[in-house]
Amino acid sequence: MRRRGAAGAGGRLLLLLLPRGALLLLGVCNALSLEIKASPKVRAFVGEQVLLKCSFKSSSPITENLLVDWTYRPLTGGPMERVFHYQSIPYPTAAGRFKDRISWAGNVANGDASIAVQSPELSDNGTFICSVKNPPDVYHNLPQTVLLVTERGKLSSAALLSILVFAPSILVVVLLLVRMGRKFRAVKEKGKCGYKKSSIEVSDDRMCCMCELCVLHFGVKSP
Ligand SMILES: *[C@@H]1O[C@H](CO)[C@@H](O)[C@H](O)[C@H]1NC(C)=O
């Protein structure tokens, strides 16, 4: 209460002292003082609990007035519905698609407003939006989290085929590249020897040729 009074007085003082442009800027900064982060995409498997993360940063101290709301809209379209509400304590929805399937996994003191969805179903594909209000911080971005639920372990035939075809070909390409690299190195060594031959004594030259032999023996014609 005292703080709010002081802020009010400060605000009036600013109003007198600051030109309009600066006031506008101050307003914008104030509007962005609550920042929310959520993962843009979350994959889940049918029947396996999934965490929908949401974290927030507020420039105001966190009080019991803090509100968290999670809304949901199916990917196939349709109206938005509120699926979770938090104020001091969690209020899971008592009706609708996610009835008794969403639990609180957050901790507002740590800026965490995450929830968990129990036993996701294929038809749960959709967009979740985490919204936090920490008066007087109420304006913020609305990051969306797309939830995609798939069946675990059932590889589609297309995926299976690509694994069967692409994995061996990638292996062959890698092996070829390695061999080519070795050959290039061998050729380079040869080049060096040829250059050395003209300027440096014979013993050095022989060493080089031995090297070359090594490359030939172990690199290419390996025993
Ligand atoms: C949900 O999304 C996943 C991944 O895109 C898809 O495999 C699944 O069929 C979708 N479910 C429905 C009901 O459309």
The ligand as an ORCA input file, in Angstrom:
! r2SCAN-3c Opt
* xyz 0 1
  C      -1.190    -35.069    -33.866
  O       0.063    -34.740    -34.407
  C       0.899    -35.850    -34.672
  C       2.230    -35.322    -35.127
  O       2.120    -34.398    -36.163
  C       0.241    -36.761    -35.700
  O       1.052    -37.879    -35.930
  C      -1.116    -37.178    -35.166
  O      -1.781    -37.956    -36.119
  C      -1.953    -35.961    -34.823
  N      -3.216    -36.382    -34.254
  C      -4.381    -36.057    -34.771
  C      -5.574    -36.550    -34.073
  O      -4.462    -35.363    -35.776
*
